Structure formats: structure tokens, C-alpha cells
Amino acid sequence: MIDVLIELFRVRGLPRHIRCDNGPEFIARAIRNWLERAKVETLYIEPASPWENGYAESFHSRVRDEFFNAEVFTSVRQAQVLATQWRLEYNHRRPHSSLGYQTPAAYAATPTLISGGP
């Protein structure tokens, strides 16, 4: 997980903070210590408090409604292929009103996001 954060920070720059839940204790402690050394604040989501992370909850609802509830999988491989197709559509071809009618990929590439953004 820390390797992924290192790569994201290298590409996008150092964020002011990261919002996350505690996750498994060993992993959470390692990430919290690493973020502290990197001078990145952590904003934790309290257990059983989904309203503290509305973006993730909204996304999870959309995945359930548009993908899992709309598909019947005959194999794990089929589920993987369809999930990849859905993810690419969601991130690269479908504009989102909350992002000014840009795709998430286009929004992520904007200079304001890279420099600290909203």
C-alpha cells in the first residue's frame, strides 16, 4: 500500500491530507507512521460513520446499482472482464456532473488538482 502512495505522490504531488478508515491495525499503523514522516495529515473515518466519506459511499452505491445489480456472472473471469469494462467507462468515457461534466480521468489531469486542488 505504501508503494502505491509513493507512486501517487510522485505523480500528483504531496497532498495536505488523506481521508481513510483505520483498516487492519498493522497496516493502519504502518501507513500512519509513513504519512507522518511524509508530513501528510490523516483524516480518519470513524467506524460505522459512512457519512464521513460521502464520495466513497456514493461510488459504492453506484457500483451496486449500475454494475452488480445489473449483471449475472457465469464465471470469475467474466466478472473481471465486465468490471474492467465498467471501470473504464466510468473513469474515461462518462462525464460526471460533480466534476464539471468531465470524466474522472480528465479531472484528475487538471493542474488545480495536481497542485493541491479543492
FIZA-489694 format. One record per atom (N, C-alpha, C): residue number from 1; residue in three letters; atom name; x, y, z. Coordinates in Angstrom, 1 decimal, always signed. Layout:
BEGIN
NODE   n res atom      X      Y      Z
NODE NUM Ala   CA      X      Y      Z
...
//
This chain:
BEGIN
NODE   n res atom      X      Y      Z
NODE   1 Met    N   +0.8   -1.2   +0.0
NODE   1 Met   CA   +0.0   +0.0   +0.0
NODE   1 Met    C   +0.9   +1.3   +0.0
NODE   2 Ile    N   +1.9   +1.2   +0.8
NODE   2 Ile   CA   +2.8   +2.4   +0.8
NODE   2 Ile    C   +3.5   +2.7   -0.5
NODE   3 Asp    N   +3.8   +1.6   -1.2
NODE   3 Asp   CA   +4.4   +1.7   -2.6
NODE   3 Asp    C   +3.4   +2.5   -3.5
NODE   4 Val    N   +2.1   +2.2   -3.4
NODE   4 Val   CA   +1.1   +2.8   -4.2
NODE   4 Val    C   +1.1   +4.3   -3.8
NODE   5 Leu    N   +1.1   +4.6   -2.6
NODE   5 Leu   CA   +1.1   +6.0   -2.1
NODE   5 Leu    C   +2.3   +6.8   -2.6
NODE   6 Ile    N   +3.5   +6.1   -2.5
NODE   6 Ile   CA   +4.7   +6.8   -3.0
NODE   6 Ile    C   +4.6   +7.1   -4.5
NODE   7 Glu    N   +4.1   +6.2   -5.3
NODE   7 Glu   CA   +3.9   +6.5   -6.7
NODE   7 Glu    C   +2.9   +7.6   -7.0
NODE   8 Leu    N   +1.8   +7.5   -6.3
NODE   8 Leu   CA   +0.8   +8.6   -6.4
NODE   8 Leu    C   +1.3  +10.0   -6.0
NODE   9 Phe    N   +2.1  +10.0   -4.9
NODE   9 Phe   CA   +2.7  +11.3   -4.5
NODE   9 Phe    C   +3.7  +11.8   -5.5
NODE  10 Arg    N   +4.4  +10.8   -6.1
NODE  10 Arg   CA   +5.4  +11.2   -7.1
NODE  10 Arg    C   +4.7  +11.8   -8.4
NODE  11 Val    N   +3.6  +11.2   -8.8
NODE  11 Val   CA   +2.9  +11.7  -10.0
NODE  11 Val    C   +2.1  +12.9   -9.7
NODE  12 Arg    N   +1.4  +13.0   -8.6
NODE  12 Arg   CA   +0.4  +14.0   -8.3
NODE  12 Arg    C   +0.9  +15.1   -7.4
NODE  13 Gly    N   +2.0  +14.8   -6.7
NODE  13 Gly   CA   +2.4  +15.8   -5.6
NODE  13 Gly    C   +1.9  +15.4   -4.3
NODE  14 Leu    N   +2.5  +16.0   -3.3
NODE  14 Leu   CA   +2.1  +15.7   -1.9
NODE  14 Leu    C   +0.8  +16.3   -1.5
NODE  15 Pro    N   -0.2  +15.6   -1.0
NODE  15 Pro   CA   -1.4  +16.1   -0.6
NODE  15 Pro    C   -1.3  +16.7   +0.8
NODE  16 Arg    N   -2.3  +17.6   +1.2
NODE  16 Arg   CA   -2.3  +18.1   +2.5
NODE  16 Arg    C   -2.7  +17.1   +3.5
NODE  17 His    N   -3.7  +16.2   +3.1
NODE  17 His   CA   -4.2  +15.2   +3.9
NODE  17 His    C   -4.8  +14.0   +3.1
NODE  18 Ile    N   -5.0  +12.9   +3.8
NODE  18 Ile   CA   -5.6  +11.7   +3.2
NODE  18 Ile    C   -6.7  +11.3   +4.1
NODE  19 Arg    N   -7.9  +11.1   +3.6
NODE  19 Arg   CA   -9.0  +10.6   +4.4
NODE  19 Arg    C   -9.1   +9.0   +4.2
NODE  20 Cys    N   -9.1   +8.3   +5.3
NODE  20 Cys   CA   -9.2   +6.9   +5.2
NODE  20 Cys    C   -9.8   +6.3   +6.5
NODE  21 Asp    N  -10.2   +5.1   +6.5
NODE  21 Asp   CA  -10.7   +4.4   +7.7
NODE  21 Asp    C   -9.4   +3.8   +8.3
NODE  22 Asn    N   -9.6   +3.2   +9.5
NODE  22 Asn   CA   -8.4   +2.6  +10.2
NODE  22 Asn    C   -7.9   +1.4   +9.5
NODE  23 Gly    N   -8.8   +0.6   +8.9
NODE  23 Gly   CA   -8.3   -0.7   +8.3
NODE  23 Gly    C   -7.7   -1.6   +9.3
NODE  24 Pro    N   -7.1   -2.7   +8.9
NODE  24 Pro   CA   -6.4   -3.6   +9.8
NODE  24 Pro    C   -5.3   -2.8  +10.6
NODE  25 Glu    N   -5.2   -3.1  +11.9
NODE  25 Glu   CA   -4.4   -2.4  +12.8
NODE  25 Glu    C   -2.9   -2.3  +12.3
NODE  26 Phe    N   -2.3   -3.4  +11.9
NODE  26 Phe   CA   -0.9   -3.4  +11.5
NODE  26 Phe    C   -0.7   -2.5  +10.3
NODE  27 Ile    N   -1.6   -2.6   +9.3
NODE  27 Ile   CA   -1.4   -1.8   +8.1
NODE  27 Ile    C   -1.7   -0.3   +8.4
NODE  28 Ala    N   -2.7   -0.1   +9.2
NODE  28 Ala   CA   -3.0   +1.3   +9.5
NODE  28 Ala    C   -1.9   +2.0  +10.3
NODE  29 Arg    N   -1.3   +1.3  +11.2
NODE  29 Arg   CA   -0.2   +1.9  +11.9
NODE  29 Arg    C   +1.0   +2.2  +11.0
NODE  30 Ala    N   +1.3   +1.2  +10.1
NODE  30 Ala   CA   +2.5   +1.5   +9.2
NODE  30 Ala    C   +2.2   +2.6   +8.3
NODE  31 Ile    N   +1.0   +2.7   +7.7
NODE  31 Ile   CA   +0.6   +3.8   +6.9
NODE  31 Ile    C   +0.6   +5.2   +7.6
NODE  32 Arg    N   +0.0   +5.2   +8.8
NODE  32 Arg   CA   +0.0   +6.4   +9.6
NODE  32 Arg    C   +1.4   +6.9   +9.9
NODE  33 Asn    N   +2.3   +6.0  +10.3
NODE  33 Asn   CA   +3.7   +6.3  +10.6
NODE  33 Asn    C   +4.4   +6.9   +9.4
NODE  34 Trp    N   +4.2   +6.2   +8.2
NODE  34 Trp   CA   +4.8   +6.7   +7.0
NODE  34 Trp    C   +4.3   +8.1   +6.6
NODE  35 Leu    N   +3.0   +8.3   +6.7
NODE  35 Leu   CA   +2.4   +9.6   +6.3
NODE  35 Leu    C   +2.9  +10.7   +7.3
NODE  36 Glu    N   +3.0  +10.3   +8.5
NODE  36 Glu   CA   +3.6  +11.3   +9.5
NODE  36 Glu    C   +5.0  +11.8   +9.1
NODE  37 Arg    N   +5.8  +10.8   +8.7
NODE  37 Arg   CA   +7.2  +11.2   +8.2
NODE  37 Arg    C   +7.1  +12.0   +6.9
NODE  38 Ala    N   +6.1  +11.7   +6.1
NODE  38 Ala   CA   +6.0  +12.5   +4.8
NODE  38 Ala    C   +5.3  +13.8   +5.1
NODE  39 Lys    N   +4.8  +14.1   +6.3
NODE  39 Lys   CA   +4.2  +15.4   +6.7
NODE  39 Lys    C   +2.8  +15.5   +6.0
NODE  40 Val    N   +2.1  +14.4   +5.9
NODE  40 Val   CA   +0.7  +14.3   +5.3
NODE  40 Val    C   -0.2  +14.0   +6.4
NODE  41 Glu    N   -1.2  +14.9   +6.7
NODE  41 Glu   CA   -2.2  +14.7   +7.7
NODE  41 Glu    C   -3.1  +13.6   +7.4
NODE  42 Thr    N   -3.6  +12.8   +8.4
NODE  42 Thr   CA   -4.6  +11.8   +8.1
NODE  42 Thr    C   -5.9  +12.2   +8.8
NODE  43 Leu    N   -7.0  +12.1   +8.0
NODE  43 Leu   CA   -8.3  +12.4   +8.5
NODE  43 Leu    C   -9.0  +11.0   +8.5
NODE  44 Tyr    N   -9.2  +10.5   +9.7
NODE  44 Tyr   CA   -9.8   +9.2   +9.9
NODE  44 Tyr    C  -11.3   +9.2   +9.9
NODE  45 Ile    N  -11.9   +8.2   +9.3
NODE  45 Ile   CA  -13.4   +8.0   +9.3
NODE  45 Ile    C  -13.7   +7.1  +10.5
NODE  46 Glu    N  -14.5   +7.6  +11.3
NODE  46 Glu   CA  -14.9   +6.8  +12.5
NODE  46 Glu    C  -15.6   +5.5  +12.0
NODE  47 Pro    N  -15.4   +4.4  +12.7
NODE  47 Pro   CA  -16.2   +3.2  +12.4
NODE  47 Pro    C  -17.7   +3.4  +12.4
NODE  48 Ala    N  -18.4   +2.8  +11.5
NODE  48 Ala   CA  -19.9   +2.9  +11.4
NODE  48 Ala    C  -20.3   +4.4  +11.1
NODE  49 Ser    N  -19.5   +5.1  +10.4
NODE  49 Ser   CA  -19.8   +6.5  +10.1
NODE  49 Ser    C  -19.7   +6.8   +8.6
NODE  50 Pro    N  -20.5   +6.2   +7.7
NODE  50 Pro   CA  -20.3   +6.3   +6.3
NODE  50 Pro    C  -20.5   +7.8   +5.8
NODE  51 Trp    N  -21.2   +8.6   +6.5
NODE  51 Trp   CA  -21.4  +10.0   +6.1
NODE  51 Trp    C  -20.2  +10.8   +6.2
NODE  52 Glu    N  -19.1  +10.3   +6.8
NODE  52 Glu   CA  -17.8  +11.0   +6.8
NODE  52 Glu    C  -17.1  +10.8   +5.5
NODE  53 Asn    N  -17.5   +9.9   +4.7
NODE  53 Asn   CA  -16.8   +9.7   +3.4
NODE  53 Asn    C  -17.9   +9.6   +2.3
NODE  54 Gly    N  -18.6  +10.7   +2.1
NODE  54 Gly   CA  -19.7  +10.6   +1.1
NODE  54 Gly    C  -19.3  +10.3   -0.3
NODE  55 Tyr    N  -18.1  +10.6   -0.7
NODE  55 Tyr   CA  -17.6  +10.3   -2.1
NODE  55 Tyr    C  -17.5   +8.8   -2.2
NODE  56 Ala    N  -16.9   +8.1   -1.3
NODE  56 Ala   CA  -16.8   +6.6   -1.4
NODE  56 Ala    C  -18.2   +6.0   -1.3
NODE  57 Glu    N  -19.0   +6.5   -0.4
NODE  57 Glu   CA  -20.3   +5.9   -0.3
NODE  57 Glu    C  -21.2   +6.0   -1.5
NODE  58 Ser    N  -21.1   +7.2   -2.1
NODE  58 Ser   CA  -21.8   +7.5   -3.4
NODE  58 Ser    C  -21.3   +6.5   -4.5
NODE  59 Phe    N  -20.0   +6.4   -4.6
NODE  59 Phe   CA  -19.4   +5.5   -5.6
NODE  59 Phe    C  -19.8   +4.0   -5.4
NODE  60 His    N  -19.8   +3.6   -4.1
NODE  60 His   CA  -20.2   +2.2   -3.8
NODE  60 His    C  -21.6   +2.0   -4.2
NODE  61 Ser    N  -22.5   +2.9   -3.9
NODE  61 Ser   CA  -23.9   +2.8   -4.3
NODE  61 Ser    C  -24.1   +2.7   -5.8
NODE  62 Arg    N  -23.3   +3.5   -6.5
NODE  62 Arg   CA  -23.3   +3.5   -8.0
NODE  62 Arg    C  -22.9   +2.2   -8.5
NODE  63 Val    N  -21.8   +1.6   -8.0
NODE  63 Val   CA  -21.3   +0.3   -8.4
NODE  63 Val    C  -22.3   -0.8   -8.2
NODE  64 Arg    N  -23.0   -0.7   -7.0
NODE  64 Arg   CA  -24.0   -1.7   -6.8
NODE  64 Arg    C  -25.2   -1.6   -7.7
NODE  65 Asp    N  -25.7   -0.4   -7.9
NODE  65 Asp   CA  -26.8   -0.2   -8.8
NODE  65 Asp    C  -26.6   -0.4  -10.2
NODE  66 Glu    N  -25.4   +0.1  -10.7
NODE  66 Glu   CA  -25.2   +0.0  -12.2
NODE  66 Glu    C  -24.4   -1.2  -12.6
NODE  67 Phe    N  -23.7   -1.9  -11.7
NODE  67 Phe   CA  -22.9   -3.0  -12.2
NODE  67 Phe    C  -23.4   -4.3  -11.5
NODE  68 Phe    N  -23.2   -4.4  -10.2
NODE  68 Phe   CA  -23.5   -5.7   -9.5
NODE  68 Phe    C  -25.0   -6.1   -9.7
NODE  69 Asn    N  -25.9   -5.1   -9.5
NODE  69 Asn   CA  -27.3   -5.4   -9.6
NODE  69 Asn    C  -27.8   -5.6  -11.1
NODE  70 Ala    N  -27.0   -5.2  -12.0
NODE  70 Ala   CA  -27.4   -5.3  -13.4
NODE  70 Ala    C  -26.8   -6.5  -14.2
NODE  71 Glu    N  -25.9   -7.2  -13.6
NODE  71 Glu   CA  -25.1   -8.3  -14.2
NODE  71 Glu    C  -25.4   -9.6  -13.5
NODE  72 Val    N  -25.3  -10.7  -14.3
NODE  72 Val   CA  -25.3  -12.0  -13.8
NODE  72 Val    C  -24.0  -12.6  -14.4
NODE  73 Phe    N  -23.1  -13.0  -13.5
NODE  73 Phe   CA  -21.8  -13.6  -13.9
NODE  73 Phe    C  -21.8  -15.1  -14.0
NODE  74 Thr    N  -21.3  -15.6  -15.0
NODE  74 Thr   CA  -21.2  -17.1  -15.2
NODE  74 Thr    C  -19.9  -17.6  -14.7
NODE  75 Ser    N  -18.9  -16.7  -14.5
NODE  75 Ser   CA  -17.6  -17.1  -14.1
NODE  75 Ser    C  -16.8  -15.9  -13.5
NODE  76 Val    N  -15.8  -16.2  -12.7
NODE  76 Val   CA  -15.0  -15.1  -12.2
NODE  76 Val    C  -14.3  -14.3  -13.3
NODE  77 Arg    N  -13.9  -15.0  -14.3
NODE  77 Arg   CA  -13.2  -14.3  -15.4
NODE  77 Arg    C  -14.2  -13.4  -16.1
NODE  78 Gln    N  -15.4  -13.8  -16.3
NODE  78 Gln   CA  -16.4  -12.9  -16.9
NODE  78 Gln    C  -16.6  -11.7  -16.0
NODE  79 Ala    N  -16.7  -11.9  -14.7
NODE  79 Ala   CA  -16.9  -10.8  -13.8
NODE  79 Ala    C  -15.7   -9.8  -13.9
NODE  80 Gln    N  -14.5  -10.3  -14.0
NODE  80 Gln   CA  -13.3   -9.5  -14.1
NODE  80 Gln    C  -13.4   -8.6  -15.4
NODE  81 Val    N  -13.7   -9.3  -16.5
NODE  81 Val   CA  -13.8   -8.6  -17.8
NODE  81 Val    C  -14.9   -7.5  -17.7
NODE  82 Leu    N  -16.0   -7.8  -17.3
NODE  82 Leu   CA  -17.1   -6.8  -17.2
NODE  82 Leu    C  -16.8   -5.7  -16.2
NODE  83 Ala    N  -16.2   -6.0  -15.1
NODE  83 Ala   CA  -15.8   -5.0  -14.1
NODE  83 Ala    C  -14.8   -4.0  -14.8
NODE  84 Thr    N  -13.8   -4.5  -15.5
NODE  84 Thr   CA  -12.8   -3.7  -16.2
NODE  84 Thr    C  -13.5   -2.8  -17.2
NODE  85 Gln    N  -14.5   -3.3  -18.0
NODE  85 Gln   CA  -15.2   -2.5  -18.9
NODE  85 Gln    C  -16.0   -1.4  -18.2
NODE  86 Trp    N  -16.6   -1.7  -17.1
NODE  86 Trp   CA  -17.4   -0.7  -16.4
NODE  86 Trp    C  -16.5   +0.3  -15.8
NODE  87 Arg    N  -15.4   -0.1  -15.3
NODE  87 Arg   CA  -14.4   +0.9  -14.7
NODE  87 Arg    C  -13.9   +1.9  -15.8
NODE  88 Leu    N  -13.6   +1.3  -16.9
NODE  88 Leu   CA  -13.1   +2.2  -18.0
NODE  88 Leu    C  -14.1   +3.2  -18.5
NODE  89 Glu    N  -15.4   +2.7  -18.6
NODE  89 Glu   CA  -16.5   +3.6  -19.0
NODE  89 Glu    C  -16.7   +4.7  -17.9
NODE  90 Tyr    N  -16.7   +4.3  -16.7
NODE  90 Tyr   CA  -16.9   +5.2  -15.6
NODE  90 Tyr    C  -15.8   +6.3  -15.5
NODE  91 Asn    N  -14.6   +5.9  -15.6
NODE  91 Asn   CA  -13.5   +6.8  -15.4
NODE  91 Asn    C  -13.0   +7.5  -16.7
NODE  92 His    N  -13.2   +7.0  -17.9
NODE  92 His   CA  -12.6   +7.6  -19.1
NODE  92 His    C  -13.6   +8.1  -20.1
NODE  93 Arg    N  -14.8   +7.6  -20.1
NODE  93 Arg   CA  -15.8   +8.0  -21.1
NODE  93 Arg    C  -17.0   +8.7  -20.7
NODE  94 Arg    N  -17.3   +8.6  -19.4
NODE  94 Arg   CA  -18.6   +9.1  -18.9
NODE  94 Arg    C  -18.4  +10.4  -18.1
NODE  95 Pro    N  -18.9  +11.5  -18.5
NODE  95 Pro   CA  -18.7  +12.8  -17.8
NODE  95 Pro    C  -19.6  +12.7  -16.5
NODE  96 His    N  -19.1  +13.4  -15.5
NODE  96 His   CA  -19.7  +13.4  -14.2
NODE  96 His    C  -20.1  +14.9  -13.9
NODE  97 Ser    N  -21.3  +15.1  -13.5
NODE  97 Ser   CA  -21.8  +16.5  -13.2
NODE  97 Ser    C  -21.0  +17.1  -12.1
NODE  98 Ser    N  -20.6  +16.3  -11.1
NODE  98 Ser   CA  -19.9  +16.8   -9.9
NODE  98 Ser    C  -18.5  +17.3  -10.3
NODE  99 Leu    N  -18.0  +16.9  -11.4
NODE  99 Leu   CA  -16.7  +17.3  -11.9
NODE  99 Leu    C  -16.7  +18.2  -13.1
NODE 100 Gly    N  -17.8  +19.0  -13.1
NODE 100 Gly   CA  -18.0  +20.0  -14.2
NODE 100 Gly    C  -18.2  +19.3  -15.5
NODE 101 Tyr    N  -18.8  +18.1  -15.5
NODE 101 Tyr   CA  -19.1  +17.3  -16.8
NODE 101 Tyr    C  -17.8  +16.9  -17.5
NODE 102 Gln    N  -16.8  +16.6  -16.7
NODE 102 Gln   CA  -15.6  +16.0  -17.2
NODE 102 Gln    C  -15.6  +14.5  -16.7
NODE 103 Thr    N  -14.8  +13.7  -17.4
NODE 103 Thr   CA  -14.6  +12.4  -16.9
NODE 103 Thr    C  -13.6  +12.4  -15.7
NODE 104 Pro    N  -13.7  +11.4  -14.8
NODE 104 Pro   CA  -12.7  +11.4  -13.7
NODE 104 Pro    C  -11.2  +11.5  -14.1
NODE 105 Ala    N  -10.9  +10.8  -15.2
NODE 105 Ala   CA   -9.6  +10.8  -15.8
NODE 105 Ala    C   -9.2  +12.2  -16.2
NODE 106 Ala    N  -10.1  +12.9  -16.9
NODE 106 Ala   CA   -9.8  +14.3  -17.3
NODE 106 Ala    C   -9.6  +15.2  -16.1
NODE 107 Tyr    N  -10.5  +15.1  -15.1
NODE 107 Tyr   CA  -10.5  +15.9  -13.9
NODE 107 Tyr    C   -9.2  +15.7  -13.2
NODE 108 Ala    N   -8.8  +14.4  -13.1
NODE 108 Ala   CA   -7.5  +14.1  -12.3
NODE 108 Ala    C   -6.3  +14.7  -13.0
NODE 109 Ala    N   -6.4  +15.0  -14.3
NODE 109 Ala   CA   -5.3  +15.5  -15.0
NODE 109 Ala    C   -5.2  +17.1  -15.0
NODE 110 Thr    N   -6.2  +17.7  -14.4
NODE 110 Thr   CA   -6.2  +19.1  -14.3
NODE 110 Thr    C   -5.1  +19.7  -13.4
NODE 111 Pro    N   -4.5  +20.8  -13.7
NODE 111 Pro   CA   -3.4  +21.3  -12.9
NODE 111 Pro    C   -3.9  +21.7  -11.5
NODE 112 Thr    N   -5.1  +22.2  -11.3
NODE 112 Thr   CA   -5.6  +22.6  -10.0
NODE 112 Thr    C   -5.6  +21.4   -9.0
NODE 113 Leu    N   -5.9  +20.2   -9.5
NODE 113 Leu   CA   -5.9  +19.0   -8.7
NODE 113 Leu    C   -4.5  +18.6   -8.3
NODE 114 Ile    N   -3.6  +18.7   -9.3
NODE 114 Ile   CA   -2.2  +18.3   -9.0
NODE 114 Ile    C   -1.6  +19.2   -8.1
NODE 115 Ser    N   -1.9  +20.5   -8.1
NODE 115 Ser   CA   -1.2  +21.5   -7.2
NODE 115 Ser    C   -1.9  +21.6   -5.8
NODE 116 Gly    N   -2.9  +20.8   -5.5
NODE 116 Gly   CA   -3.5  +20.8   -4.2
NODE 116 Gly    C   -5.0  +20.9   -4.3
NODE 117 Gly    N   -5.5  +21.5   -5.3
NODE 117 Gly   CA   -6.9  +21.5   -5.7
NODE 117 Gly    C   -7.9  +21.7   -4.6
NODE 118 Pro    N   -9.1  +21.3   -4.8
NODE 118 Pro   CA  -10.2  +21.5   -3.8
NODE 118 Pro    C  -10.1  +20.7   -2.6
//
